[in-house]
Structure formats: structure tokens, C-alpha cells
């Protein structure tokens, strides 16, 4: 976010269900349909939370991994 200060970041969406991996290279309907439905559900959730939700927590992540 700091690398692109002029971008109007609105929504933060992350994969949560573990559908990733090599199965994403299988483009049959039985593989892609669950991914599409999960993406639609997660998009609805993100829109319901509203713009900017989650970005405050995201800004704190680098501090959590900082070693002294």
C-alpha cells in the first residue's frame, strides 16, 4: 500500500478455504464451479463490510514479523 500511495484501496479479499494449488489448473466445471461460488460469497461479504475494512490490520502485519 505504501508503494502505491495514490491508489484508492477499497476492498481487501483473501482466499480462506484452501481451494488453491494445482487443482486451479484443472478447468473442468466440477473444479471451477466451487471456486466461483466461493469467490462470489467472499465478494458479497467484502461488500457488506464496506470500503476500507481490514486495511488497518493489514498495515500492522509488517510490524508483527519485524525482528530486532
JOWORA-V246283 format. One record per helix or strand of 2 or more residues. SS is the DSSP state (2 for helix, 1 for strand). FROM is the first residue (numbers start at 0). TO is the last residue. Records with the same first field share a line. If there is no record, write none. Layout:
SS = FROM-TO, FROM-TO
This chain:
2 = 1-3, 21-24, 28-48, 54-63
